[in-house]
Amino acid sequence: MLGYIIRRLISAVLVVIITSMLVFALFFYGPSNPGQALCSSNRCTPERVENINKALGFNDPVTTQYAEWAKGVFAGRTVDFGGAPIDCPAPCFGVSYQDRVPVTETLSERFPATLSLAIGGSFIFLPLGLVLGVLAARKRGTSIDRGLVGSSLILSSIPYYLVGLMAYLYIVVFWGLLPSSDYNPITENPWKWFTGLLLPWIILGIYNSTAYARFSRGSMLESLGEDYVRTARAKGLTERRIVVKHALRAAIVPVLTIFGLDFAGLLAGTVFTEYIFSINGIGRTALLAINNQDFPIIAATVLVAAAFVVLANLVVDILYSVVDPRVRLT
């Protein structure tokens, strides 16, 4: 087990490094001009743009720029925006072109909102999807099964941004059933933290539960057809014990794989949710950075996403051996 974890950690680090290189290469050979993004519109002459690119090293080879950026991640560095040096302590992913603030500081401020959305939504869609999937599998071929599968297909066929937008307009604006969404730190006011994120949690949870219901139903049907389930029934075990202790334990393994990747994606930024409900999380920050050509924030969010995905894969693989004794990691 220890050797497996070490090998996976090494591969995870390599994936993150390769991802950072690819992002840097796309930025370097892409059509964006960082000097143009840093120059104020009323004084943006070609000469000034060229001076900014030269002062910040944007005209250097891509390998030189990447080495300087990578050095800042471990040792920190000072970024000079034309006579206004900004100290960027390690881990330094650069300084935002728009705010002149270290990217690490910006992301650390926005991450709690994204984390709250991811955890709250997961507490709804994972249990709800599993319960609906198990129920549909146990009632296979009945009206309950057809109703659950059909309704989940209908809901999942509607774009998520449309569902979120309509829910916000009717539940908050027109009917006033819930307060306007907002993020308040849980350490400052737990009640405002809960009420401000309640509607995004509900929409995120219900919408994502449809996929988990269908997937867990298929996995559960496969488990219920295994020989060990028939043996358990022959021994006279109760149906509840067979479903919960034997079939569900095996059926949940592939569901964990999907959940690990989905949760990592939520941590990397719930773009539509944050934008629709005006929550300043990582996803909304990344979207605004793309519009503003703010490369340091774009690169940092991509690396955060890559790190979350590889870490989630590692955690899920380790949980396999705990949930399903048939799986052994070497």
Secondary structure as UniProt FT lines:
FT   HELIX           2..29
FT   HELIX           34..38
FT   HELIX           41..43
FT   HELIX           46..55
FT   TURN            56..59
FT   HELIX           62..75
FT   STRAND          77..80
FT   STRAND          85..88
FT   TURN            97..99
FT   HELIX           103..138
FT   TURN            139..141
FT   HELIX           143..157
FT   HELIX           160..167
FT   HELIX           168..174
FT   TURN            186..188
FT   HELIX           190..224
FT   HELIX           227..234
FT   TURN            235..236
FT   HELIX           239..241
FT   HELIX           242..247
FT   HELIX           248..267
FT   HELIX           271..276
FT   TURN            277..278
FT   HELIX           282..291
FT   TURN            292..293
FT   HELIX           295..323
FT   TURN            325..326
//
